[in-house]
């Protein structure tokens, strides 16, 4: 996954949840500019992203890909 894939996935998740970026970050107590920058640059920590997804009801699994 690259930064563009992350941004597309994030936008899709927000749309599915019926949330704006502003509303989402406000609920988490994070400044919108900080949250958006992390997503835009792909600098969000893995554990932070997993926690965000889980808070939205997503289940995250890791599996080894095929060769």
N, C-alpha and C positions, 0 to 999 in steps of 0.2 A: 504494500500500500504506500502510495506517495501522498504528498500534501494535497494535491488536487482531489484524489480519491477521498481523503479525510473530509475535505470541505464539502464535497458532494454528498457524502454519507450524512454529515452533520445537518445539512440543509434538509435532506429527506426526512431525517428523524424529527426535526422541529416541525416540519409540515405535518407529518403523521400524528404528532402529539398536539397539534393546534397551538403551538407556542411561537412567539417571536423571540429573537435572540435577546432583546431587551427584557422581556418578561421572564425568560428562563434564567438569565444571569441574576436578575433582581431577586428571584426566589431563592437562589443559592447564596445570596449575600456577596456577590462578586461584582465588581464594577464592569459594566458592559464592555468598555474599551479593553480591559484586561482579558476578559474571557474571549472576546472576538479576536484579539491579537493572537492568543494561544492557538485558536483554531485555524486562523488564517495562515500563520507561519508554521503550523504543525509542531509547536513546541510544548504542547500540553503533555504532562507526565502520564505515562501509561496507566498507573493506578488511579489517577484523578479521572481519566476518561472512563475507565471501568466503573468507578463509583458513580459517575454521571449517568452512564447507561443503565446501571442497576437501579438508580433512583427513579428512572423513567419506566422501570418494569422489564427491561431487557435482561436476558441471560447471556453471559459471555463465556464461551468455551474456546479452548485452544486445542487444535488438532494438527498433527503432522501431515503435511501435504504429500502428494504422490511424487514420484520421481519422473 
